Amino acid sequence: MIFIIFLIFASEIGQFFKIDNKFLIIMAGLNVLIGYIAIINTPLLQAKLAFTFIALINLIGAALKFSLGIIAVFLGRSIEGVIWALFLSSLVPYFLSFIPLKFIFNKGLAIPKIATGSLISYGAPAAIALFGLTSFITLDIILVKHFFDPLHAGIYS
């Protein structure tokens, strides 16, 4: 849903952040989408006690983010290349996280029944708390990007 909001309101988001390139807004929304989807696999890996594997895929993601970002800048792709680097560096670890989770796709696996009400009663407050914590960390950068000129917003960030 958040990605759809990014698609529908790309122009308005771009105006708020003083970004003329709609592609950057859409790619940022895609990065948010991958970020939310990738969250699903981490608890499953933690439940399997695959902490070494979690550390490995996080290291791979960080190395890809760093190396692909540098390559994009050296190839002259500037911010668009860096946004693609962020996207790819999130996508690769996400797909790698399925390696130890392939048992989930086993057709003989019994699927437990979970009441939708209990899922929502746990998930809604957790989602609100996660949104609040994330907002607490990032709201200042969002406001600086809106109110300051690009140079000072970059220095602040």
C-alpha positions, -999 to +999 in steps of 0.1 A: +000+000+000+028+024+008+044+017-026+010+025-043+009+057-024+044+066-037+032+058-072+000+078-070+015+108-051+050+109-067+045+145-079+033+157-046+061+139-027+086+154-052+072+189-046+074+185-008+110+173-010+119+197-038+128+167-061+120+172-098+128+136-109+097+113-103+119+083-109+137+089-077+105+091-058+092+058-073+125+041-066+125+053-030+090+038-027+103+006-042+132+005-017+106+010+012+086-019-002+116-042-003+125-031+032+091-040+045+090-073+026+125-083+038+115-079+074+093-110+071+123-134+067+144-122+095+122-134+124+120-168+106+157-170+104+160-160+141+135-187+150+158-212+132+187-198+152+205-189+120+223-159+134+255-166+115+235-166+082+217-134+092+250-117+099+263-130+065+234-117+045+236-084+063+273-082+055+266-090+019+240-063+017+263-037+032+291-047+009+269-045-021+255-012-010+290+003-006+305-012-038+275-007-061+271+029-049+308+036-056+306+019-090+274+039-099+291+072-090+323+064-109+302+055-139+286+089-137+251+076-128+250+100-098+219+097-076+199+075-099+227+050-099+230+051-061+192+045-058+195+015-080+225+003-059+203+006-028+176-014-044+199-042-056+217-043-023+184-049-006+171-074-031+200-097-032+201-104+006+163-108+006+165-136-020+195-151-003+175-153+029+152-179+013+181-205+012+177-217+048+139-212+046+132-235+016+114-259+040+085-234+041+077-243+005+075-280+013+039-291+003+038-316+032+043-289+058+013-284+081+001-248+082-011-238+116-045-220+119-041-185+133-072-164+142-072-132+122-084-112+152-054-122+173-031-115+144-045-080+140-046-074+178-009-081+179+002-067+146-016-033+147+001-021+179+034-034+168+031-017+134+021+016+152+051+013+175+075+006+146+061+036+127+065+058+158+101+047+164+110+051+128+093+086+127+112+096+158+145+088+141+138+102+106+113+131+110+140+157+115+157+147+082+124+148+064+117+183+077+152+195+070+149+183+034+116+202+030+126+235+046+164+238+039+182+243+006+198+211-008+233+219+003+224+224+040+200+195+040+228+173+027+252+185+053+226+180+081+217+145+068 
